[in-house]
Amino acid sequence: MSGTSLDGVDAVLADISAAGAVQLLRTHYLPYPDNLRELLLALHTPQANEIHLAACAANDLARLYAEAVIALLDGVAPASVRAPSSIRAIGCHGQTLRHRPADGYTLQIGNAALLAELTGITVVSDFRSRDIAAGGQGAPLVPAFHAQALRHPDIHRVIANIGGIANITDLPVNGSVRGWDTGPGNMLLDAWIKRHSGSHYDRNGDWAASGNPHPGLLEAMTSHPYLQLAPPKSAGREQFNLDWLEATLVSLNLAIAPTDVQATLLEFTALSLCDAVQRECKGTQELYVCGGGARNGALMQRISVHLPKILVETTTQLGIDPDWVEALAFAWLARQTMHHAPGNLPSVTGAQGERILGAIHPAY
């Protein structure tokens, strides 16, 4: 998994039973080189010679994914288990450059054919396109996995995945599973601190905690049209980016300290998520957070404040480290594809029906 945060590659080795139960065996994280991160960020907007640049970036990503797979399998005992022939498939999400379901397409790059060639392992990729072809949003896809692995028969749970974009999965005791993107997660927080201090992320939210949310800026942010849309819906850098933030700041014509902007961004992330839970997930008893946002103590504290009647924890309490939930989800989605089983939930994405997702690139 490599997501909107553009931080690196999360790789997991998973054993999935015939019944779909998932066991996490091993993990590995490989950060993006700075030059690749900057290129991928630049490719989110139109560039000169962008087709060539995107194709080269896809090849670089495939090599990095292969490096992550090799490191993941290195040292696994016995040796026969780490042999390529013992791995059924790699589920590779790829790196999103465009997500435009309203225009009928989404684009995740990563050259899955090259990844299969470099590893000798079958690769499943391009999970989102089939759902969009069926009239869906193509995202989020992780709710199907959340429903499989984290649903409780007697407790109404919500799973909040806070990566670059934040999304929630509503798991009621009775009724359909629902899920959608609530707004920005870490994406704007990371971009703002990178601009002002050079850091790739705000560790534990400490920089945000040193400032104070600006009421006028927060009000302007919460008026974003995306937040008014009813689910199913999905978002990305197209809706929430530094250009939008800067335009909002200019429109206010106020001098706001960088730390106060960061504090406001953190509050906006918490508030947009919690408003969605309160408005759309009536009766929620427990909320479990995964993704990088689970490591942001200031953000977790604000979510707890906004949801005082709901237990707020991380997925550690459910037996899965928050850092690896999304990568596990795409391992599970790859298994669904290999078994010719659907991977989407129409109640989440709005697709016309269940679909088998992904393109399969055989090992040989």
Buried (B, 14 or more C-beta within 10 A) or exposed (E): BBBBBBBBBBBBBBEBEEEBEBEBEBBBBBEBEEEBBEBBBEBBEEEEEBEEBBEBBBBBBBEBBBBBBBBBBEEBEEEEBBEBEEBBBBBBBBBBBBBEBEEEBBBBBBBBBBBBBBBBBBBBBBBBBBBBBBBBBBBBBBBBBBBBBBBEEEEBBBBBBBBBBBBBBBBBEEEEBBBBBBBBBBBBBBBBBBEEEEEBBBEBBEBBBBBBBBEEBBEBBBEBEBBEEEBBBBBBBBBBBBEBBEEBBEEEEEEBEBBBBBBBBBBBBBBBBBBBBBEBBEEBBBBBBBBBBBBBEBBBBBBBEBBEEBBBBBBBEBEBBBBBBBBBBBBBBBBBBBEEEBBBBBBBBBBEEBBBBBBBBEBE
